[in-house]
Amino acid sequence: MSGDRTPRARALERALYDSGLPTCWAGSYAALRDSRALERAVRHTAASLALMPAAYRWGTVTALRLFPVAFRAVTRTSPHSASPERLRHGLGQLRARPGYADVLRATTALALYGALDGTAPRPAHPPLGAVR
């Protein structure tokens, strides 16, 4: 799914980056600290969100747009400039809030799955003796 670069997916990528959520992921999860893994994570998350029914997608985009405000409310700092400790603290606080808990659980799971996408090269041919 990481290769899906529809206009809708690209707009959602921008919304994710603008929200600061990828910065929070990178500060909280070692698997997302590598810039290539984080890029795969954002692309996969955006492509997945782009496939949601419109009402859910609009709700998620609204939550993403409000994320910097919500993050600042619990940490008094922007997610774009917070220390790793503040990033983890802010995410922890927002995971306890109704509404954001579900958005963060879903987007983080998609991001972690997306980061794994493409990390292990797949063999061009099945191993010898493999059943087709």
C-alpha positions in Angstrom: 0.0 0.0 0.0 3.0 2.3 0.5 3.2 2.9 -3.3 -0.4 4.5 -3.4 0.3 8.1 -4.2 -3.2 9.3 -5.1 -3.9 13.1 -4.7 -6.0 12.2 -1.6 -3.1 10.2 -0.1 -0.7 13.0 -0.8 -3.0 15.5 0.9 -3.2 13.1 3.9 0.6 12.8 4.0 0.8 16.6 4.2 -1.8 16.7 7.0 0.2 14.1 8.9 3.4 16.0 8.6 1.7 19.3 9.5 0.2 17.7 12.6 3.6 16.8 14.0 2.5 13.2 14.6 5.4 11.7 12.6 7.8 13.7 14.8 6.0 12.1 17.8 6.3 8.6 16.3 10.0 9.1 15.6 10.6 10.3 19.2 8.7 7.4 20.7 9.5 4.4 18.5 13.0 3.3 17.6 11.6 1.6 14.4 10.5 5.0 13.2 13.7 7.0 13.9 15.3 6.3 10.5 14.0 8.9 8.0 13.4 6.2 5.3 11.3 4.1 7.7 9.4 7.2 8.9 8.7 8.2 5.2 7.3 4.7 4.5 5.3 4.9 7.7 3.7 8.2 6.7 3.0 7.0 3.1 1.4 3.8 4.3 -0.7 5.6 7.0 -1.9 8.2 4.5 -2.7 5.6 1.8 -4.7 3.6 4.4 -6.5 6.7 5.6 -7.3 7.7 2.0 -9.3 4.5 1.7 -11.6 5.2 4.7 -15.2 6.3 4.1 -15.4 10.1 3.7 -17.0 10.8 7.1 -14.3 8.9 9.0 -11.6 10.4 6.8 -12.9 14.0 7.5 -13.0 13.2 11.2 -9.4 11.9 11.2 -8.2 15.0 9.2 -9.9 17.3 11.7 -8.2 15.4 14.6 -4.9 15.7 12.8 -5.3 19.5 12.2 -6.2 19.9 15.9 -3.3 17.7 17.1 -0.8 20.5 17.5 -3.2 22.4 19.7 -4.1 19.4 21.7 -0.4 18.5 22.1 0.5 22.0 23.2 -2.4 21.9 25.7 -0.9 18.9 27.5 2.8 19.7 27.1 3.0 23.5 26.6 5.2 22.9 23.5 4.8 22.1 19.8 5.1 18.5 18.7 7.6 19.8 16.0 10.1 21.1 18.6 9.5 18.9 21.7 12.2 16.8 23.3 11.8 13.0 23.0 10.7 12.9 26.6 8.0 15.6 25.9 6.9 13.7 22.8 6.4 10.5 24.7 4.6 12.4 27.6 2.3 14.2 25.2 1.4 11.1 23.3 0.7 9.3 26.6 -1.5 12.1 27.7 -3.4 12.2 24.5 -3.9 8.5 24.4 -5.9 8.9 27.6 -8.3 11.4 26.0 -11.5 10.1 24.4 -11.3 10.6 20.6 -7.6 11.0 20.4 -7.0 7.5 21.9 -8.6 5.8 18.9 -7.0 8.1 16.3 -3.6 7.6 17.9 -4.0 3.9 18.2 -5.0 3.5 14.6 -2.5 5.8 13.0 0.4 4.5 15.1 -0.4 0.9 14.2 -0.6 1.9 10.6 2.7 3.8 10.9 4.6 0.9 12.5 3.2 -1.5 10.0 4.2 0.8 7.2 7.8 1.2 8.6 8.2 -2.5 8.3 7.0 -2.4 4.7 10.0 -2.9 2.5 12.7 -3.3 5.2 13.4 -6.9 4.4 14.1 -7.5 0.7 11.9 -10.2 -0.8 13.7 -12.8 -2.9 12.9 -12.6 -6.6 12.5 -16.4 -6.7 11.1 -18.7 -4.1 13.8 -20.6 -2.1 14.8 -24.0 -3.6 12.3 -26.6 -2.6 9.6 -24.1 -1.8 6.1 -25.2 -2.7 4.4 -22.8 -5.2 
